[in-house]
Amino acid sequence: MTFWIGVGDKWSLLVIVTLQGGRLRFSELQRHIPGISQRMLTLTVRQLERDGLLVRTVHAEVPPRVEYDLTETGRTLIEPSRALAEWAIAHYASIERARERYDAKA
């Protein structure tokens, strides 16, 4: 049995943190996450929906309006995601130095 949820990558964490403020349309979500391509956002929200962490709502309008929101389970990831982001910010300088040392050896 393989158990893996799609929250181990940066895009998933950014989507989760971005949706903490509530429901967003696809284009709004993309605007709030610098550097994410349309394809990567599509793949990310599909995986998060599959894992039951967000819900996709399609409104019967012309053109169709699609919104994304965190599920109750998805909301439980806000605090751990925030903690991981804070850790990354706090250790950014040491990580960069380690990368420079590593790259210098290559």
N, CA, C and O atoms as a GROMACS GRO file, in nm:
protein
  424
    1MET      N    1   0.085  -0.118   0.000
    1MET     CA    2   0.000   0.000   0.000
    1MET      C    3   0.089   0.124   0.000
    1MET      O    4   0.178   0.137   0.084
    2THR      N    5   0.065   0.212  -0.093
    2THR     CA    6   0.141   0.336  -0.100
    2THR      C    7   0.057   0.448  -0.043
    2THR      O    8  -0.060   0.466  -0.080
    3PHE      N    9   0.116   0.524   0.047
    3PHE     CA   10   0.046   0.637   0.106
    3PHE      C   11   0.128   0.762   0.084
    3PHE      O   12   0.238   0.775   0.138
    4TRP      N   13   0.075   0.851   0.007
    4TRP     CA   14   0.144   0.978  -0.019
    4TRP      C   15   0.040   1.082  -0.053
    4TRP      O   16  -0.047   1.059  -0.137
    5ILE      N   17   0.048   1.195   0.012
    5ILE     CA   18  -0.042   1.304  -0.025
    5ILE      C   19   0.040   1.412  -0.091
    5ILE      O   20   0.159   1.428  -0.063
    6GLY      N   21  -0.023   1.486  -0.178
    6GLY     CA   22   0.048   1.584  -0.259
    6GLY      C   23   0.072   1.717  -0.191
    6GLY      O   24   0.042   1.821  -0.250
    7VAL      N   25   0.126   1.718  -0.071
    7VAL     CA   26   0.153   1.845  -0.006
    7VAL      C   27   0.302   1.866   0.017
    7VAL      O   28   0.342   1.961   0.085
    8GLY      N   29   0.384   1.778  -0.038
    8GLY     CA   30   0.527   1.789  -0.014
    8GLY      C   31   0.599   1.882  -0.110
    8GLY      O   32   0.720   1.900  -0.097
    9ASP      N   33   0.529   1.940  -0.203
    9ASP     CA   34   0.596   2.031  -0.297
    9ASP      C   35   0.556   2.175  -0.267
    9ASP      O   36   0.456   2.202  -0.201
   10LYS      N   37   0.637   2.266  -0.318
   10LYS     CA   38   0.614   2.407  -0.285
   10LYS      C   39   0.482   2.460  -0.340
   10LYS      O   40   0.418   2.544  -0.276
   11TRP      N   41   0.439   2.412  -0.456
   11TRP     CA   42   0.316   2.466  -0.514
   11TRP      C   43   0.195   2.427  -0.430
   11TRP      O   44   0.106   2.510  -0.409
   12SER      N   45   0.191   2.304  -0.383
   12SER     CA   46   0.079   2.262  -0.299
   12SER      C   47   0.072   2.344  -0.172
   12SER      O   48  -0.036   2.389  -0.132
   13LEU      N   49   0.186   2.365  -0.109
   13LEU     CA   50   0.189   2.446   0.014
   13LEU      C   51   0.144   2.588  -0.014
   13LEU      O   52   0.071   2.647   0.066
   14LEU      N   53   0.186   2.644  -0.126
   14LEU     CA   54   0.146   2.781  -0.160
   14LEU      C   55  -0.004   2.790  -0.190
   14LEU      O   56  -0.069   2.888  -0.154
   15VAL      N   57  -0.058   2.690  -0.255
   15VAL     CA   58  -0.203   2.690  -0.283
   15VAL      C   59  -0.279   2.683  -0.150
   15VAL      O   60  -0.376   2.757  -0.130
   16ILE      N   61  -0.236   2.596  -0.061
   16ILE     CA   62  -0.304   2.582   0.068
   16ILE      C   63  -0.299   2.712   0.146
   16ILE      O   64  -0.402   2.758   0.197
   17VAL      N   65  -0.182   2.772   0.156
   17VAL     CA   66  -0.170   2.898   0.230
   17VAL      C   67  -0.250   3.009   0.162
   17VAL      O   68  -0.310   3.091   0.231
   18THR      N   69  -0.251   3.013   0.030
   18THR     CA   70  -0.324   3.116  -0.043
   18THR      C   71  -0.475   3.103  -0.020
   18THR      O   72  -0.546   3.203  -0.011
   19LEU      N   73  -0.524   2.980  -0.010
   19LEU     CA   74  -0.667   2.959   0.008
   19LEU      C   75  -0.712   2.973   0.153
   19LEU      O   76  -0.830   2.957   0.183
   20GLN      N   77  -0.619   3.002   0.243
   20GLN     CA   78  -0.659   3.018   0.383
   20GLN      C   79  -0.756   3.134   0.401
   20GLN      O   80  -0.834   3.136   0.496
   21GLY      N   81  -0.751   3.232   0.312
   21GLY     CA   82  -0.840   3.347   0.320
   21GLY      C   83  -0.979   3.320   0.264
   21GLY      O   84  -1.068   3.404   0.277
   22GLY      N   85  -0.998   3.204   0.202
   22GLY     CA   86  -1.129   3.170   0.148
   22GLY      C   87  -1.124   3.135   0.001
   22GLY      O   88  -1.018   3.127  -0.059
   23ARG      N   89  -1.240   3.115  -0.053
   23ARG     CA   90  -1.261   3.070  -0.191
   23ARG      C   91  -1.203   3.167  -0.292
   23ARG      O   92  -1.217   3.289  -0.279
   24LEU      N   93  -1.137   3.111  -0.395
   24LEU     CA   94  -1.082   3.191  -0.504
   24LEU      C   95  -1.109   3.124  -0.638
   24LEU      O   96  -1.115   3.002  -0.648
   25ARG      N   97  -1.124   3.207  -0.741
   25ARG     CA   98  -1.132   3.156  -0.878
   25ARG      C   99  -0.991   3.118  -0.922
   25ARG      O  100  -0.893   3.162  -0.863
   26PHE      N  101  -0.983   3.036  -1.027
   26PHE     CA  102  -0.854   2.987  -1.077
   26PHE      C  103  -0.760   3.102  -1.108
   26PHE      O  104  -0.644   3.101  -1.066
   27SER      N  105  -0.809   3.202  -1.182
   27SER     CA  106  -0.723   3.314  -1.221
   27SER      C  107  -0.677   3.395  -1.100
   27SER      O  108  -0.564   3.444  -1.098
   28GLU      N  109  -0.762   3.408  -1.000
   28GLU     CA  110  -0.723   3.479  -0.877
   28GLU      C  111  -0.615   3.401  -0.803
   28GLU      O  112  -0.518   3.458  -0.752
   29LEU      N  113  -0.633   3.271  -0.797
   29LEU     CA  114  -0.535   3.185  -0.732
   29LEU      C  115  -0.400   3.196  -0.802
   29LEU      O  116  -0.296   3.205  -0.737
   30GLN      N  117  -0.402   3.195  -0.934
   30GLN     CA  118  -0.278   3.205  -1.011
   30GLN      C  119  -0.210   3.340  -0.989
   30GLN      O  120  -0.088   3.346  -0.980
   31ARG      N  121  -0.286   3.448  -0.980
   31ARG     CA  122  -0.229   3.580  -0.956
   31ARG      C  123  -0.162   3.590  -0.820
   31ARG      O  124  -0.065   3.664  -0.803
   32HIS      N  125  -0.213   3.517  -0.722
   32HIS     CA  126  -0.158   3.522  -0.586
   32HIS      C  127  -0.034   3.437  -0.568
   32HIS      O  128   0.033   3.446  -0.465
   33ILE      N  129  -0.001   3.353  -0.668
   33ILE     CA  130   0.114   3.264  -0.656
   33ILE      C  131   0.212   3.295  -0.769
   33ILE      O  132   0.201   3.239  -0.878
   34PRO      N  133   0.306   3.385  -0.744
   34PRO     CA  134   0.401   3.424  -0.849
   34PRO      C  135   0.482   3.305  -0.899
   34PRO      O  136   0.530   3.223  -0.821
   35GLY      N  137   0.496   3.298  -1.030
   35GLY     CA  138   0.583   3.196  -1.090
   35GLY      C  139   0.515   3.065  -1.124
   35GLY      O  140   0.575   2.981  -1.191
   36ILE      N  141   0.392   3.045  -1.080
   36ILE     CA  142   0.326   2.918  -1.111
   36ILE      C  143   0.261   2.928  -1.249
   36ILE      O  144   0.192   3.025  -1.280
   37SER      N  145   0.286   2.827  -1.331
   37SER     CA  146   0.226   2.825  -1.464
   37SER      C  147   0.082   2.774  -1.455
   37SER      O  148   0.042   2.713  -1.356
   38GLN      N  149   0.006   2.800  -1.559
   38GLN     CA  150  -0.133   2.753  -1.563
   38GLN      C  151  -0.136   2.600  -1.552
   38GLN      O  152  -0.218   2.544  -1.480
   39ARG      N  153  -0.047   2.535  -1.625
   39ARG     CA  154  -0.041   2.388  -1.622
   39ARG      C  155  -0.008   2.337  -1.482
   39ARG      O  156  -0.072   2.243  -1.434
   40MET      N  157   0.092   2.396  -1.417
   40MET     CA  158   0.131   2.350  -1.284
   40MET      C  159   0.020   2.374  -1.183
   40MET      O  160  -0.004   2.290  -1.096
   41LEU      N  161  -0.049   2.487  -1.194
   41LEU     CA  162  -0.160   2.514  -1.103
   41LEU      C  163  -0.272   2.412  -1.126
   41LEU      O  164  -0.333   2.363  -1.031
   42THR      N  165  -0.300   2.382  -1.252
   42THR     CA  166  -0.403   2.282  -1.285
   42THR      C  167  -0.368   2.147  -1.223
   42THR      O  168  -0.453   2.084  -1.159
   43LEU      N  169  -0.245   2.102  -1.242
   43LEU     CA  170  -0.201   1.974  -1.186
   43LEU      C  171  -0.208   1.975  -1.033
   43LEU      O  172  -0.249   1.877  -0.972
   44THR      N  173  -0.169   2.086  -0.974
   44THR     CA  174  -0.166   2.097  -0.828
   44THR      C  175  -0.307   2.093  -0.769
   44THR      O  176  -0.331   2.019  -0.674
   45VAL      N  177  -0.400   2.172  -0.824
   45VAL     CA  178  -0.535   2.173  -0.768
   45VAL      C  179  -0.605   2.039  -0.792
   45VAL      O  180  -0.686   1.996  -0.710
   46ARG      N  181  -0.575   1.974  -0.903
   46ARG     CA  182  -0.634   1.841  -0.927
   46ARG      C  183  -0.587   1.742  -0.821
   46ARG      O  184  -0.668   1.665  -0.767
   47GLN      N  185  -0.458   1.743  -0.791
   47GLN     CA  186  -0.404   1.651  -0.691
   47GLN      C  187  -0.459   1.682  -0.551
   47GLN      O  188  -0.493   1.590  -0.476
   48LEU      N  189  -0.468   1.810  -0.518
   48LEU     CA  190  -0.522   1.848  -0.387
   48LEU      C  191  -0.671   1.812  -0.377
   48LEU      O  192  -0.718   1.774  -0.270
   49GLU      N  193  -0.743   1.824  -0.487
   49GLU     CA  194  -0.884   1.783  -0.488
   49GLU      C  195  -0.894   1.631  -0.472
   49GLU      O  196  -0.977   1.582  -0.396
   50ARG      N  197  -0.811   1.559  -0.542
   50ARG     CA  198  -0.809   1.412  -0.533
   50ARG      C  199  -0.781   1.367  -0.391
   50ARG      O  200  -0.839   1.269  -0.343
   51ASP      N  201  -0.691   1.438  -0.322
   51ASP     CA  202  -0.655   1.405  -0.185
   51ASP      C  203  -0.758   1.453  -0.083
   51ASP      O  204  -0.744   1.427   0.036
   52GLY      N  205  -0.862   1.523  -0.130
   52GLY     CA  206  -0.966   1.570  -0.040
   52GLY      C  207  -0.929   1.693   0.040
   52GLY      O  208  -0.988   1.720   0.145
   53LEU      N  209  -0.830   1.768  -0.010
   53LEU     CA  210  -0.783   1.886   0.061
   53LEU      C  211  -0.845   2.015   0.011
   53LEU      O  212  -0.847   2.115   0.082
   54LEU      N  213  -0.896   2.013  -0.111
   54LEU     CA  214  -0.971   2.129  -0.160
   54LEU      C  215  -1.089   2.081  -0.240
   54LEU      O  216  -1.093   1.968  -0.288
   55VAL      N  217  -1.183   2.170  -0.255
   55VAL     CA  218  -1.304   2.140  -0.331
   55VAL      C  219  -1.313   2.238  -0.448
   55VAL      O  220  -1.286   2.357  -0.435
   56ARG      N  221  -1.352   2.184  -0.562
   56ARG     CA  222  -1.368   2.262  -0.685
   56ARG      C  223  -1.518   2.275  -0.710
   56ARG      O  224  -1.589   2.176  -0.719
   57THR      N  225  -1.564   2.400  -0.720
   57THR     CA  226  -1.707   2.424  -0.743
   57THR      C  227  -1.723   2.492  -0.878
   57THR      O  228  -1.664   2.597  -0.904
   58VAL      N  229  -1.804   2.430  -0.964
   58VAL     CA  230  -1.833   2.486  -1.096
   58VAL      C  231  -1.973   2.546  -1.091
   58VAL      O  232  -2.070   2.476  -1.060
   59HIS      N  233  -1.984   2.675  -1.121
   59HIS     CA  234  -2.112   2.744  -1.124
   59HIS      C  235  -2.165   2.745  -1.267
   59HIS      O  236  -2.091   2.775  -1.361
   60ALA      N  237  -2.291   2.711  -1.283
   60ALA     CA  238  -2.354   2.703  -1.416
   60ALA      C  239  -2.382   2.843  -1.469
   60ALA      O  240  -2.495   2.891  -1.462
   61GLU      N  241  -2.280   2.905  -1.521
   61GLU     CA  242  -2.290   3.038  -1.580
   61GLU      C  243  -2.222   3.035  -1.716
   61GLU      O  244  -2.153   2.939  -1.749
   62VAL      N  245  -2.240   3.138  -1.792
   62VAL     CA  246  -2.171   3.151  -1.921
   62VAL      C  247  -2.086   3.276  -1.916
   62VAL      O  248  -2.141   3.386  -1.907
   63PRO      N  249  -1.953   3.265  -1.920
   63PRO     CA  250  -1.878   3.140  -1.915
   63PRO      C  251  -1.882   3.078  -1.775
   63PRO      O  252  -1.911   3.148  -1.677
   64PRO      N  253  -1.854   2.947  -1.765
   64PRO     CA  254  -1.859   2.882  -1.634
   64PRO      C  255  -1.761   2.947  -1.536
   64PRO      O  256  -1.650   2.985  -1.573
   65ARG      N  257  -1.805   2.960  -1.413
   65ARG     CA  258  -1.719   3.016  -1.307
   65ARG      C  259  -1.678   2.899  -1.218
   65ARG      O  260  -1.763   2.825  -1.167
   66VAL      N  261  -1.546   2.883  -1.201
   66VAL     CA  262  -1.493   2.774  -1.119
   66VAL      C  263  -1.420   2.835  -1.001
   66VAL      O  264  -1.338   2.925  -1.016
   67GLU      N  265  -1.452   2.785  -0.882
   67GLU     CA  266  -1.389   2.835  -0.760
   67GLU      C  267  -1.329   2.719  -0.682
   67GLU      O  268  -1.375   2.605  -0.690
   68TYR      N  269  -1.225   2.751  -0.606
   68TYR     CA  270  -1.155   2.653  -0.524
   68TYR      C  271  -1.157   2.700  -0.380
   68TYR      O  272  -1.144   2.819  -0.351
   69ASP      N  273  -1.172   2.604  -0.290
   69ASP     CA  274  -1.170   2.634  -0.147
   69ASP      C  275  -1.115   2.513  -0.074
   69ASP      O  276  -1.125   2.400  -0.122
   70LEU      N  277  -1.058   2.537   0.042
   70LEU     CA  278  -1.007   2.427   0.122
   70LEU      C  279  -1.120   2.351   0.188
   70LEU      O  280  -1.222   2.409   0.225
   71THR      N  281  -1.103   2.221   0.201
   71THR     CA  282  -1.196   2.140   0.277
   71THR      C  283  -1.160   2.154   0.425
   71THR      O  284  -1.061   2.218   0.460
   72GLU      N  285  -1.239   2.093   0.509
   72GLU     CA  286  -1.208   2.095   0.652
   72GLU      C  287  -1.072   2.031   0.677
   72GLU      O  288  -0.993   2.081   0.757
   73THR      N  289  -1.044   1.921   0.608
   73THR     CA  290  -0.914   1.855   0.621
   73THR      C  291  -0.802   1.944   0.568
   73THR      O  292  -0.695   1.953   0.628
   74GLY      N  293  -0.827   2.011   0.456
   74GLY     CA  294  -0.727   2.102   0.399
   74GLY      C  295  -0.693   2.215   0.494
   74GLY      O  296  -0.578   2.258   0.500
   75ARG      N  297  -0.792   2.264   0.567
   75ARG     CA  298  -0.768   2.373   0.662
   75ARG      C  299  -0.675   2.331   0.775
   75ARG      O  300  -0.609   2.416   0.835
   76THR      N  301  -0.670   2.201   0.806
   76THR     CA  302  -0.579   2.156   0.912
   76THR      C  303  -0.433   2.168   0.871
   76THR      O  304  -0.344   2.156   0.955
   77LEU      N  305  -0.407   2.192   0.743
   77LEU     CA  306  -0.270   2.207   0.694
   77LEU      C  307  -0.220   2.351   0.696
   77LEU      O  308  -0.103   2.376   0.669
   78ILE      N  309  -0.306   2.446   0.728
   78ILE     CA  310  -0.265   2.586   0.726
   78ILE      C  311  -0.152   2.611   0.826
   78ILE      O  312  -0.049   2.668   0.790
   79GLU      N  313  -0.170   2.571   0.949
   79GLU     CA  314  -0.068   2.596   1.051
   79GLU      C  315   0.063   2.523   1.022
   79GLU      O  316   0.168   2.587   1.028
   80PRO      N  317   0.062   2.393   0.988
   80PRO     CA  318   0.189   2.328   0.954
   80PRO      C  319   0.256   2.392   0.831
   80PRO      O  320   0.378   2.403   0.826
   81SER      N  321   0.176   2.434   0.734
   81SER     CA  322   0.233   2.499   0.615
   81SER      C  323   0.298   2.632   0.653
   81SER      O  324   0.406   2.666   0.604
   82ARG      N  325   0.230   2.706   0.738
   82ARG     CA  326   0.285   2.834   0.784
   82ARG      C  327   0.415   2.811   0.862
   82ARG      O  328   0.512   2.885   0.844
   83ALA      N  329   0.417   2.710   0.947
   83ALA     CA  330   0.537   2.679   1.025
   83ALA      C  331   0.654   2.642   0.934
   83ALA      O  332   0.767   2.684   0.957
   84LEU      N  333   0.627   2.564   0.829
   84LEU     CA  334   0.731   2.527   0.735
   84LEU      C  335   0.783   2.650   0.660
   84LEU      O  336   0.904   2.663   0.639
   85ALA      N  337   0.693   2.738   0.620
   85ALA     CA  338   0.735   2.861   0.552
   85ALA      C  339   0.820   2.948   0.644
   85ALA      O  340   0.921   3.004   0.600
   86GLU      N  341   0.783   2.959   0.770
   86GLU     CA  342   0.861   3.038   0.866
   86GLU      C  343   0.999   2.975   0.887
   86GLU      O  344   1.098   3.047   0.896
   87TRP      N  345   1.005   2.842   0.894
   87TRP     CA  346   1.134   2.774   0.906
   87TRP      C  347   1.222   2.805   0.785
   87TRP      O  348   1.340   2.834   0.800
   88ALA      N  349   1.164   2.798   0.666
   88ALA     CA  350   1.241   2.824   0.543
   88ALA      C  351   1.295   2.967   0.541
   88ALA      O  352   1.409   2.990   0.500
   89ILE      N  353   1.215   3.061   0.585
   89ILE     CA  354   1.260   3.201   0.589
   89ILE      C  355   1.372   3.217   0.691
   89ILE      O  356   1.472   3.284   0.664
   90ALA      N  357   1.356   3.157   0.807
   90ALA     CA  358   1.457   3.169   0.913
   90ALA      C  359   1.590   3.105   0.874
   90ALA      O  360   1.695   3.151   0.919
   91HIS      N  361   1.588   3.002   0.792
   91HIS     CA  362   1.709   2.929   0.756
   91HIS      C  363   1.756   2.955   0.614
   91HIS      O  364   1.846   2.887   0.564
   92TYR      N  365   1.695   3.051   0.550
   92TYR     CA  366   1.726   3.080   0.410
   92TYR      C  367   1.875   3.107   0.388
   92TYR      O  368   1.935   3.051   0.296
   93ALA      N  369   1.935   3.191   0.471
   93ALA     CA  370   2.076   3.228   0.453
   93ALA      C  371   2.167   3.106   0.466
   93ALA      O  372   2.259   3.090   0.385
   94SER      N  373   2.144   3.023   0.563
   94SER     CA  374   2.231   2.906   0.581
   94SER      C  375   2.211   2.805   0.468
   94SER      O  376   2.305   2.737   0.427
   95ILE      N  377   2.090   2.794   0.417
   95ILE     CA  378   2.064   2.705   0.304
   95ILE      C  379   2.136   2.756   0.179
   95ILE      O  380   2.197   2.679   0.105
   96GLU      N  381   2.129   2.886   0.157
   96GLU     CA  382   2.198   2.945   0.042
   96GLU      C  383   2.349   2.923   0.053
   96GLU      O  384   2.413   2.889  -0.047
   97ARG      N  385   2.407   2.942   0.171
   97ARG     CA  386   2.551   2.918   0.190
   97ARG      C  387   2.585   2.771   0.162
   97ARG      O  388   2.686   2.742   0.098
   98ALA      N  389   2.503   2.680   0.209
   98ALA     CA  390   2.526   2.537   0.186
   98ALA      C  391   2.521   2.506   0.036
   98ALA      O  392   2.602   2.427  -0.014
   99ARG      N  393   2.427   2.565  -0.034
   99ARG     CA  394   2.417   2.544  -0.178
   99ARG      C  395   2.540   2.597  -0.251
   99ARG      O  396   2.591   2.533  -0.343
  100GLU      N  397   2.586   2.714  -0.209
  100GLU     CA  398   2.705   2.772  -0.272
  100GLU      C  399   2.826   2.683  -0.249
  100GLU      O  400   2.905   2.660  -0.341
  101ARG      N  401   2.842   2.632  -0.127
  101ARG     CA  402   2.955   2.540  -0.100
  101ARG      C  403   2.944   2.414  -0.184
  101ARG      O  404   3.044   2.368  -0.240
  102TYR      N  405   2.826   2.359  -0.192
  102TYR     CA  406   2.804   2.238  -0.269
  102TYR      C  407   2.834   2.262  -0.417
  102TYR      O  408   2.905   2.183  -0.480
  103ASP      N  409   2.780   2.371  -0.473
  103ASP     CA  410   2.800   2.402  -0.614
  103ASP      C  411   2.947   2.430  -0.646
  103ASP      O  412   2.994   2.400  -0.756
  104ALA      N  413   3.019   2.488  -0.550
  104ALA     CA  414   3.162   2.518  -0.572
  104ALA      C  415   3.244   2.390  -0.587
  104ALA      O  416   3.346   2.389  -0.655
  105LYS      N  417   3.200   2.284  -0.525
  105LYS     CA  418   3.270   2.155  -0.535
  105LYS      C  419   3.250   2.090  -0.671
  105LYS      O  420   3.334   2.011  -0.715
  106ALA      N  421   3.141   2.121  -0.736
  106ALA     CA  422   3.107   2.054  -0.864
  106ALA      C  423   3.192   2.099  -0.980
  106ALA      O  424   3.174   2.051  -1.092
   0.00000   0.00000   0.00000
